[in-house]
Amino acid sequence: MRARTHFLAAVIASAMLFPSGGALAQSTEGVDTLRAAPTRPVRGPVGLDRDRLELGAAVVRGPFDLLGTFAYHRFIQSRGPFEQWVHLEATGGSAGYLKEGALSVGYLARPIRTIRRRGLIQPILEAGPAAHLVVQSADVEGFGESANHAHGYMKIHGYAGFDLLLGSRMGLVARGRLSVPAHRPLDYAQIALFLR
């Protein structure tokens, strides 16, 4: 076992000393040597980039001044010219007598040509359908009671913004969301801290 280990080490050393073959490579003809497997280009994020948690706030147009957000963003696959992601998000906010919470799940496509995984600032451009479940609670003035209402709906969302990497495991994301159908052009502008 020890002799075989030394022989393999010699073959690896010879490949580094004589990359074009050389005299040492000729002396090992007829002996199986280690061959590197053909490498394929990596598609999609690797390692820490495959999923992340986001904790942040969104400024919206409507009764709320600010929404708190918590989200999970997960890579699914690369197919054709797009990467595909799932985005789960919980939001909550209140304004005076009104409180609202929402759960949503979106399936987003990100054009591969827009992805830049090197550098401190990385652009975000993605779009896709999302389902939302919203629960609202309003205090009825003068009656000391609350009125509750829940509804669900589907929309198409488009996100544009950027990630600013603050380290290997965290960063800041700033993005805006457009929605169709919507009676306002910008659903929200969001900034969040992400951990991966």
N, C-alpha and C positions, 0 to 999 in steps of 0.2 A: 504494500500500500504506500509506503514512504517513497519508494523508487518511482512509482507512477506519478505521485504528486510532484516530485522533482522534474520529471520529464515534461509534464504539462506546464510547469513554471518555465522551463527552458523554451518550449514552443511559443508561449506568450511573449517571453523576453525577446525571442528571435524575431517575432512579428514587429515588435517595437523598434528593434535595432536595424532590421532589414525590411522596410515596408514594401519594397518592390520585389521581394523574393530573396535574392542574394545567395551566397554559397551555402549558408546554414539551412535555408529553405530547401535547397536541392538535396541535402543529405537526409531529409525527412520524407522523401517521396514514398508513397505506398502506405504511409501511416495516417490514420484518421486524425485530423486536427480539429480544434474547436472552430466552428463557423458561426458567425454572427447571423441571427435571423434577420431577414429583410425588414427594414423599418417602414412603417406606414405613417403618413402624416396624422398627427393627433387632431381629431375634430371634436370640438366642444371643450368646455372647461375641464381642468384637471385639478385633483386635490381639493384644496380649500375653496376653490371657486364654484364647486358644484351646488352648494347650498349655503344659505345664510339667513340670519334673523335680523329684522329691522325694527328699531324702536324710535319713534319720532312724532312729529306734529305736522298737521296740514292746515293751511289757511284756505277757507272756502268762501264762496259767495252764497249767502243765505242767512238763516237766523243765527248761526254759530260763528263766533269770532275765531275759534280754534278747535281742531279735532285732535285727540290723541290717537296714535296708530301703532299697531303691533302686527308685524307681517313675517311670513316665512316664504322664501323664494327658492325654488328647487329646479335644477336642470333635468329635463326629461330625455331629449335626444336631439341629434342633428339629422335633418332630412332635407335634401335638396339645398336650396340657398338659404335655409333658415335654421336657427336653433330654436327649440321649443322648451318652454318653461311653464311651471305652474306657480301661481302666486296666491297664497292664502293671507287674508288680512282681516283684522278686527279693528274697528274704530269706535270711538266714543266721544261725546261732547255734550255740553249743556249751555243753555242761554236763558237766564232768568227762570221761568216756570217750566221750560221745555228741556227734556233729556232725551238723547237718542244714542242707540248702539247699533252697529251693523257688523255682519259677518259676510265675507265675500270670497269667492274662489274664481280665479281667472286662468285661462289657458292662452299664453302669450307667445307670439312668434317674433324672433329677433333676426333681422337680416345679417348674415355672416359677414358681409362686406363692411358693415358699420362697426364691427367689434374690434377693439384694440385692447389687448390684454397686457401690453407692456406700457410702462410709464405710470406716473402718479395719478393722472386724470384720465378716466375712461368714459367714453360717451355711452349714453343709453338711448336706444330707439327701438321700441317694441310695441306690438298691438295685438289685440285679440278679444274674444268674447269673455264676459264675466257674469256670474250669477250673484245676486245680493239678497240678503234677508235683513230687513231693517225693523227695529222695534223702537217705538216712541212712547214716551210717558209725559203727560202734561198735568200740572197742578191746576185744578179748576178754582179760580179765585172766588172766595166767599163761601165755598162749600166744604173746604178741607178734604177734598177727594182728589183722586188722580184718574185721568182718562188714559187708557193704553190702546195702542194701535200697532199692528204689525203688517208688513207687506213684503212681497218678494218681486224681483224684476230682473230682466236680462238687459245688458248693454254691451256695446263694442267700445273698448277703451284704447286709446293711444297714449303712450308715455314717451316723453323726451326729457333728457337731462344729462347728468354726469355723476360718476363716482369719483371721490377724492380719497385715495388710499392713505391712511394714517399709520399703517404698519402691516405686518403680514396677516393679521387676524381681524383688523377693524378698519373702518373708514366712514366717510360721510357721503350720503347720497342726496342730491337735490334734483327734483323732477317735477314736471307739470303733467296733468292728465286731462286729455280731451275725451269727451264721451258722445256717442251717438246712440239713440236720440237724446238730445238735451236742449233745454231752453236757454242755457248759458254756454258760451264757448269753452270756458275753462272750468272743469269740475273742481280741481284743487291744485295748489302749489304746495309741495311737500319737501321737508328736509328731515332726514333720519340718520341715526347712527346705525351702521350695520356691523354685525359680528359674524365671522365665518370660521 
